[in-house]
Amino acid sequence: MTAKPAPQPMLPPPDGKALLASLIHPGEVARLSPQELAALAAELRRVIIEQCSAGGGHLAPSLGVVDLTLALFKTFDLDQDRLIWDVGHQAYAHKLLTGRAERFHTLRGLGGVSGFPRLSESPYDHFGVGHASTSISAALGMALARDLSGGTHEVVAVIGDGSMTSGLAYEGLNQAGGMGSKMVVVLNDNEMSISKNVGALSNFLSRKLSRPAPQRFKREFESWLAGIPRIGKDLAMFARRSEDSLKSFFTPGMLFEAFRFTYVGPVDGHDIAAMSEVFEQTKGMDKPVLVHVLTKKGKGYDPAETNPTFFHGVGRFEPETGLAPPVLGGGPKSYTEVFGESLCRLADTNPKIVAITAAMPEGTGTDCFRVRHPERFVDVGICEPHAVTFAAGLATRGYTPAVAIYSTFLQRSYDQVVHDVCLQGLSVKFFLDRAGLVGEDGATHHGVFDIAYLRHVPGLTFMAPKDEAELAQMVATAFATPGPVAVRYPRGVGVGADIPAAPDPLPLGQGELLRDGTDAVIVALGSRVYPALECAQELEAVHGLSVAVFNARFIKPLPEAQLLELAGRFPRMLTAEEGCLAGGFGAAVLELFADRGALSGLTVRRVGIPDLFIEHGKAKELRALAGVDTAGIKKAALELMGRG
């Protein structure tokens, strides 16, 4: 019987010497030998894998730039030079090398190390990030500040090829080339953002001459030229001198040279010595330089290399196998799944529905639409403003686009929503996933501002479901309602409500009274409806108070007649929402009452996100801190009724 081969280890092997703990200052990386750098790279990967397996995080992007990070630290002085990471998904090695190794086990936890670079967290986090494509513009601002102040330090922006699909990156490139300021842009090209990159530009960036076949051809061609009698050596020299021209034709150098950047590359992003040599050369250039670095997302960990999309932002998993813990009992579907299935079901019978996402088909639930209706599915890349105006163009020709974007990312498209869609009354449907507090990704990703920045736009219908069944109804309502419509819904699973096979549209501007009472009424929106019901039950059982609960459903149009009836019937009203209080749903209710003279004899209190940027932590913890969980709503209700 033939013995089975031993399984290959999934984790980087132990290096035998813990270098990370011995590094007191990031500048010490510059003094390490090539062997020590290789050992440190393996150690960094092991620490990142172990932490992400226990607490989740952005694993694959950070593994992919470990070697690049070491090359940057070896070459640049972070006490003087400025290093800006785009998005920040890939900054874990940077954090470990800049004094946060001992606290790395707190990554993304409440009060712990942030998952993204932050100005307030470390003097080596030179710019706070979280949304894509900001690094070049920020770096250029720092370069101009340096020049105006008479400084000589380096400014380096590291940006991924996914972020290079965004127009903001090219606005920065254009200005930088025009100003001619000394700066370095490192293009981290792994052919991935979160999902597979899309578009002509992505294809252009992926023409890599560093692959073995082109390199072998180059060597063989030069050797053949040199062997030609009498003129061979001159021809070979001419060919080498022409290499820059050929490189510009066959690589993205042609694009970046047009922006007046000196293009260098492609360079192997896992060869620390080669990258360090290139970065040393750029320090002598008094002009904008772009270094094209080729990396592999998830490098050094087989499961992440094989499935980089899954391991981009991952929850807990078994580090030896890469497998996530099994989900017991099935459980309720996520809001994302329910939206995707509802959209696909409608598109099966409506050929005018087109699904649009901005580099997030899996994250927004539109991946099922991509499979069932590929000809009507469009991933525009990290280009949210373009996505909205593109949808507007479709809508002018009789199509009904469904734009699926996270709440926090739709902020980037505010002008397009207002002027290109709503001003023209176009039938574009917006589905805002991750509305509310999202948890460990923190302040840059919480979807708490969408109510405030959308509810005042004329002509927009705006809804929020209490559960997954109501979400299915709201998807149907969106497509049954003329003009622009938005639906916001939270991250995570629903409450287990039964989803109708053929959900009926809801009556516009109509909420529902879920529980009657006499002492007070809680007017709740979206994800806060069930906590409000729990609160009312506790108030009755423990305090003998009779509290009604009204599910508003609509942010715009408000259920005005119902709200005014409640204002006339109850002496006290509490509004509850998982959005910012300033300009939010509760503010809309107060405006209604003030305009209609309904505040006489009525005391109103609002529960929502306070005027603060909420940090990272588990969503449950953050809701408790913000006072929008069941306990927080109960506390506010008791205070409203003089029992606090």
FENCORWO-V366937 format. One record per helix or strand. SS is the DSSP state (2 for helix, 1 for strand). FROM is the first residue (numbers start at 1). TO is the last residue. If there is no record, write none. Layout:
BEGIN
SS,FROM,TO
SS,FROM,TO
END
This chain:
BEGIN
2,20,22
2,26,31
2,34,55
1,57,57
2,59,64
2,66,75
1,82,85
2,92,97
2,104,106
2,135,148
1,155,160
2,163,165
2,167,179
1,183,189
1,192,192
1,196,196
2,200,205
2,212,226
2,232,241
2,243,250
2,253,258
1,262,268
2,272,282
1,288,294
2,302,306
1,314,314
1,334,334
2,335,349
1,353,357
2,361,364
2,367,372
2,374,376
1,377,379
2,384,396
1,400,406
2,407,422
1,429,433
1,435,436
2,442,444
1,447,447
2,450,454
1,461,464
2,468,480
1,485,488
1,493,493
1,512,515
1,520,524
2,528,543
1,547,551
1,554,556
2,560,569
1,572,580
2,585,596
1,603,609
2,619,626
2,630,640
END
